Amino acid sequence: MERSVGERAKKPRRKGAIRSRITALEETNGEYRTKDAPNPTESRGYRVRKVERHEKGNGSGEMDRKPNPYRRRRRRLFILVLAVAAVTVLAVVIFVHGSNKGTAALNSVQAGSGNSHSVDVQSLLKKGIRPNELGMVMILEYHRIAATEGSFTRSIGNFKRDLETLYAKGYRLIKYSDFLSGHINTPAGTTPVIFTFDDSTVSQFRYIDQGGKKVIDPNCAVGMMEAFYHKHPDFGCTAVFSYLPSLFEQPGMGKEKVEYLASHGFEFADHTVSHIPLGKLSDQDVQKEIGASISNMKSIDPNVKVDTLCLPDGVMPKNHDLMFHGSYNGATYNMKWVLLVGSNPLYPQYHYKNPGAELPRIQAMDYDPQTGKGTDGSGYWLAYFDTHPEQRFISDGDPSTICAPGYMQPRLLSGRLPKGVYFAGYEQR
């Protein structure tokens, strides 16, 4: 009679069969050897193994099984792998932690030939100065200056107040071209700021007669800036004038004014000849607006450098390439930069978030937090940087270094640094 599979599985093992495969053991001097085997001292062909008694709590004296050598090897290998993994994780944590906090010693990233340079960051930190030359900068936009405030008009009183406020908050004027080239030189703990004036109106630069002598009107933009500069030389005195053909609206004085401004550290940008939004024009007319304006300036002073287009009303042409390259009347033009009518600050050109060649600006105006009026203006952004100082560019006072917390180093485009300028990182505490 055949058994079912389940019954066969339940068939008990025959103890005799197991015993027949095991030779009885006898104890000899603490050793166990097969009963039929000769004494190991008599023959070396037999192996004697020691087996310890497994003393259980009940004193049964049963023998323990021999440990599995393969299991022991696997356990050792597992422990080794676990240890290596732990060390690797620890090393990664230390590396990331160090990268985020920077290093106590200065790190230099060379952007040109020459020896590395170090700035004494520790002395600055002791003074409460935390350099961040990867922070944001404002390009301020002015138009007319008049007795009263209005649309695209800054009052004389408010313009003077702008100068005082910026100076008190640690801002310092810097040349537009220096900022874009990465040559930023302002005193330690201060923030660079750029002034731009659109339309070249007479309120920006006016000559008046004073006792038979021609002098600069103390109530025009240039007059107020120079007066403030004489009072605070460390504030600086420079700006960009986006010119129209009228050239400050005093007939016969355009050439004289251009030469004065150029010799006193001011710069110029092309604002076209007609101030027509370029998006309304054909490609041919766009080139005429830009190219004719440059030709006019070159006829006045061929040494004046014009590599920036200031867009009328901030409107781009249909063909964006024409903002940078084109020709008119047999002469070509090549622009590097375009000034927008934007409403936010920007990062330096060596920061990975820099805006490229199209530069946003901030209109000079007051901010009212109750009504929200002026949220696009300078008053709003001054208040923003007061509450978010970590976002603001803070100079280390050394133009040969770009100094910032060490964890910011990956944000640096070192290939855009001028020759001889280096990154200097420090640890924040």
LUMMAR-178713 format. One line per 8 residues: number of its first residue (from 1); for each residue x, y, z of C-alpha. Coordinates in steps of 0.25 Angstrom, whole numbers. Example, Ala and Ser with C-alpha at 12.3 -4.5 7.8 and 13.67 -1.06 7.14 Angstrom:
BEGIN
1 = 49:-18:31 ~ 55:-4:29
END
This chain:
BEGIN
1 = 0:0:0 ~ 6:13:-4 ~ 7:25:5 ~ 3:39:1 ~ 13:50:0 ~ 9:56:13 ~ 10:42:20 ~ 24:40:14
9 = 28:53:19 ~ 24:50:33 ~ 31:37:33 ~ 41:37:45 ~ 56:35:43 ~ 62:22:47 ~ 71:24:58 ~ 79:12:55
17 = 82:17:41 ~ 88:30:47 ~ 95:22:58 ~ 101:13:47 ~ 108:25:41 ~ 114:30:54 ~ 124:22:61 ~ 123:22:76
25 = 132:32:83 ~ 140:30:95 ~ 147:40:104 ~ 162:39:106 ~ 169:50:113 ~ 159:61:110 ~ 159:57:95 ~ 148:50:87
33 = 152:40:76 ~ 146:29:69 ~ 145:17:76 ~ 152:8:65 ~ 163:18:62 ~ 176:15:67 ~ 182:24:78 ~ 187:37:71
41 = 200:36:77 ~ 202:23:70 ~ 197:27:56 ~ 198:41:50 ~ 188:37:39 ~ 176:40:48 ~ 172:54:53 ~ 167:56:67
49 = 158:67:70 ~ 154:73:83 ~ 140:75:86 ~ 136:83:98 ~ 124:79:106 ~ 113:88:106 ~ 109:90:120 ~ 94:93:121
57 = 87:98:133 ~ 81:85:135 ~ 95:78:135 ~ 92:69:124 ~ 106:70:118 ~ 101:70:104 ~ 112:73:93 ~ 111:87:86
65 = 112:87:71 ~ 125:91:64 ~ 124:106:59 ~ 122:108:44 ~ 135:114:39 ~ 128:120:27 ~ 118:126:35 ~ 129:133:43
73 = 136:138:31 ~ 123:144:26 ~ 121:151:39 ~ 135:157:39 ~ 133:161:24 ~ 119:168:28 ~ 126:175:40 ~ 137:180:31
81 = 127:185:20 ~ 119:192:31 ~ 131:199:37 ~ 136:203:23 ~ 122:209:20 ~ 122:216:33 ~ 135:222:31 ~ 131:227:17
89 = 118:233:22 ~ 126:240:33 ~ 136:246:22 ~ 125:251:13 ~ 118:258:25 ~ 131:264:29 ~ 134:269:15 ~ 120:275:13
97 = 120:281:26 ~ 134:288:23 ~ 129:292:9 ~ 117:299:15 ~ 124:306:26 ~ 136:309:18 ~ 150:308:24 ~ 157:316:35
105 = 168:318:26 ~ 166:326:13 ~ 164:319:0 ~ 169:325:-13 ~ 164:322:-27 ~ 174:328:-37 ~ 167:335:-49 ~ 180:340:-55
113 = 195:339:-54 ~ 202:344:-42 ~ 203:340:-27 ~ 191:337:-19 ~ 186:349:-10 ~ 180:348:4 ~ 171:358:11 ~ 171:359:26
121 = 157:355:28 ~ 159:352:43 ~ 162:367:46 ~ 149:370:38 ~ 141:360:46 ~ 146:366:59 ~ 141:380:54 ~ 127:374:51
129 = 129:374:36 ~ 125:361:28 ~ 130:362:14 ~ 121:357:3 ~ 125:361:-10 ~ 116:351:-17 ~ 104:359:-12 ~ 94:368:-20
137 = 96:382:-25 ~ 87:393:-29 ~ 87:401:-42 ~ 79:413:-39 ~ 71:420:-50 ~ 68:435:-50 ~ 62:444:-61 ~ 58:458:-58
145 = 62:466:-46 ~ 52:477:-42 ~ 47:485:-30 ~ 35:476:-28 ~ 34:460:-29 ~ 26:454:-40 ~ 26:443:-51 ~ 40:440:-55
153 = 44:453:-47 ~ 52:453:-34 ~ 51:466:-26 ~ 63:473:-22 ~ 61:471:-8 ~ 59:456:-10 ~ 71:455:-18 ~ 79:461:-7
161 = 73:452:3 ~ 76:440:-6 ~ 91:444:-5 ~ 90:445:10 ~ 83:432:12 ~ 92:424:3 ~ 104:429:9 ~ 98:427:23
169 = 95:412:20 ~ 108:409:15 ~ 107:410:0 ~ 118:416:-9 ~ 117:420:-24 ~ 125:412:-33 ~ 128:414:-48 ~ 118:406:-57
177 = 130:400:-65 ~ 138:396:-53 ~ 126:388:-47 ~ 123:381:-60 ~ 138:377:-62 ~ 139:372:-48 ~ 149:383:-43 ~ 141:387:-31
185 = 148:396:-21 ~ 140:402:-9 ~ 144:403:5 ~ 143:391:14 ~ 129:389:19 ~ 122:397:8 ~ 113:394:-4 ~ 115:399:-18
193 = 104:406:-25 ~ 103:411:-39 ~ 95:424:-43 ~ 89:425:-57 ~ 82:437:-63 ~ 73:436:-75 ~ 70:446:-86 ~ 82:456:-83
201 = 72:467:-78 ~ 77:481:-74 ~ 73:477:-60 ~ 84:467:-59 ~ 95:476:-64 ~ 93:491:-65 ~ 102:503:-66 ~ 98:516:-60
209 = 104:530:-60 ~ 109:534:-46 ~ 115:548:-46 ~ 119:547:-60 ~ 126:534:-59 ~ 120:521:-64 ~ 118:511:-53 ~ 111:498:-51
217 = 97:500:-45 ~ 97:494:-30 ~ 83:489:-32 ~ 85:481:-44 ~ 89:466:-42 ~ 104:468:-45 ~ 105:480:-36 ~ 98:473:-24
225 = 107:461:-26 ~ 120:469:-27 ~ 116:477:-15 ~ 113:464:-7 ~ 126:458:-12 ~ 134:470:-6 ~ 127:467:7 ~ 129:452:7
233 = 141:449:-3 ~ 139:434:0 ~ 125:434:-6 ~ 130:436:-20 ~ 125:444:-31 ~ 122:436:-44 ~ 110:432:-53 ~ 105:428:-66
241 = 98:438:-75 ~ 89:432:-86 ~ 89:443:-96 ~ 80:448:-106 ~ 84:458:-118 ~ 80:470:-109 ~ 92:467:-100 ~ 86:474:-87
249 = 78:484:-95 ~ 87:496:-94 ~ 90:499:-109 ~ 104:501:-112 ~ 109:495:-99 ~ 108:480:-103 ~ 122:478:-106 ~ 127:485:-94
257 = 118:477:-85 ~ 122:464:-91 ~ 137:467:-90 ~ 135:472:-75 ~ 128:459:-71 ~ 137:450:-78 ~ 149:456:-72 ~ 143:455:-58
265 = 140:440:-58 ~ 126:440:-63 ~ 121:431:-75 ~ 111:430:-86 ~ 101:421:-92 ~ 94:421:-105 ~ 79:425:-103 ~ 76:426:-118
273 = 73:438:-126 ~ 58:439:-125 ~ 55:432:-112 ~ 45:423:-119 ~ 42:409:-114 ~ 50:400:-123 ~ 39:389:-123 ~ 31:398:-132
281 = 42:400:-143 ~ 47:392:-154 ~ 61:385:-154 ~ 66:396:-163 ~ 61:407:-154 ~ 66:401:-141 ~ 80:401:-147 ~ 78:415:-151
289 = 74:419:-137 ~ 86:413:-130 ~ 96:415:-141 ~ 93:430:-143 ~ 94:433:-128 ~ 108:427:-127 ~ 112:435:-139 ~ 107:448:-133
297 = 115:445:-120 ~ 128:441:-128 ~ 127:454:-136 ~ 127:462:-122 ~ 138:454:-116 ~ 144:442:-123 ~ 150:437:-110 ~ 137:435:-103
305 = 134:420:-101 ~ 120:416:-104 ~ 118:401:-102 ~ 104:401:-95 ~ 90:403:-101 ~ 79:409:-92 ~ 66:404:-97 ~ 55:415:-99
313 = 44:412:-89 ~ 51:398:-87 ~ 45:393:-100 ~ 54:383:-108 ~ 54:382:-123 ~ 48:370:-130 ~ 61:365:-134 ~ 69:365:-121
321 = 82:363:-128 ~ 81:378:-133 ~ 83:383:-119 ~ 97:378:-119 ~ 102:378:-134 ~ 98:385:-146 ~ 102:396:-156 ~ 97:409:-161
329 = 102:419:-172 ~ 114:410:-174 ~ 118:409:-159 ~ 116:397:-151 ~ 113:397:-136 ~ 116:387:-125 ~ 110:388:-111 ~ 113:379:-99
337 = 102:383:-90 ~ 87:387:-90 ~ 81:395:-79 ~ 67:391:-76 ~ 56:398:-69 ~ 55:387:-59 ~ 52:387:-44 ~ 62:379:-37
345 = 77:378:-33 ~ 86:369:-39 ~ 98:360:-36 ~ 112:363:-41 ~ 116:358:-55 ~ 125:347:-48 ~ 113:341:-40 ~ 106:329:-47
353 = 93:337:-45 ~ 97:349:-52 ~ 87:355:-63 ~ 97:354:-74 ~ 97:366:-84 ~ 83:371:-81 ~ 84:379:-68 ~ 72:382:-59
361 = 71:396:-52 ~ 63:401:-40 ~ 56:415:-42 ~ 59:425:-31 ~ 46:426:-23 ~ 41:426:-9 ~ 33:414:-3 ~ 21:414:5
369 = 19:401:12 ~ 4:404:16 ~ 0:406:1 ~ 10:398:-6 ~ 14:410:-15 ~ 28:409:-19 ~ 30:394:-18 ~ 39:395:-31
377 = 47:407:-26 ~ 60:409:-18 ~ 53:412:-5 ~ 47:398:-5 ~ 60:391:-8 ~ 68:400:2 ~ 58:394:13 ~ 59:380:7
385 = 75:380:9 ~ 73:386:23 ~ 65:374:27 ~ 73:364:18 ~ 88:368:19 ~ 92:355:15 ~ 87:357:1 ~ 95:370:0
393 = 109:372:-6 ~ 119:376:5 ~ 133:380:1 ~ 146:374:7 ~ 153:387:3 ~ 163:379:-6 ~ 160:380:-21 ~ 169:368:-23
401 = 160:359:-16 ~ 146:354:-17 ~ 143:351:-2 ~ 131:343:3 ~ 127:332:12 ~ 134:319:8 ~ 121:312:5 ~ 118:322:-6
409 = 130:318:-15 ~ 122:309:-24 ~ 114:321:-28 ~ 127:328:-34 ~ 130:328:-49 ~ 145:329:-47 ~ 147:330:-62 ~ 140:344:-62
417 = 149:349:-51 ~ 159:360:-56 ~ 174:356:-57 ~ 180:356:-43 ~ 167:355:-36 ~ 165:344:-26 ~ 154:338:-18 ~ 156:338:-3
425 = 146:330:6 ~ 145:330:21 ~ 137:322:31 ~ 125:328:37 ~ 123:327:52
END
